[in-house]
Amino acid sequence: MMADVFEVKEQTIDYWIRTKPEFKEAVHRGRMMTDAKVAKALLQCAMGYEYYEEHVVMIKGEAVVRRIKKTVPPNPWAAAKWLTIRQRALWADVHKTEAINTNVNVFKLDLSGLSTDELKLVEKLGIKQLTQYAGEN
């Protein structure tokens, strides 16, 4: 898009960003301003907002401009997205799970209650060691 404005190839923009610190800083500032506008719009959608529209109505044969107040209700998706970004620990869809390494003593497992089919399944799952000692103490 910036390349279109300058009427150059994208590679030229990339080169200018790499070689001209002032240009790189200007691009960075522009991106930050755009991000701030988008964040403001997302927050506005999340919370809902009001705005005015002008409508032309006929009163006694005369056109009159009226300002009408409109309300946009809060958008649940925008609210969830905002909270996910701002409070990741509380609102993220993905939660961090901690894995703990545990050593299992296969000699202590009692697999004697498993059927032949279940033992075959355990073996297929790659736990051959367990089936070798099934039922031993």
Buried (B, 14 or more C-beta within 10 A) or exposed (E): EEEEEEEEEEEEBEEBBEEEEEBEEEBEEEEEEEEEEEEEEBBBBBBEBEEEEEEEEEEEEEEEEEEEEEEEEEBEEBBEBBBBEEEEEEBEEEEEEEEEEEEEEBEEBEBEEBEEEEBEEBBEEEBEEBBEBBEEE
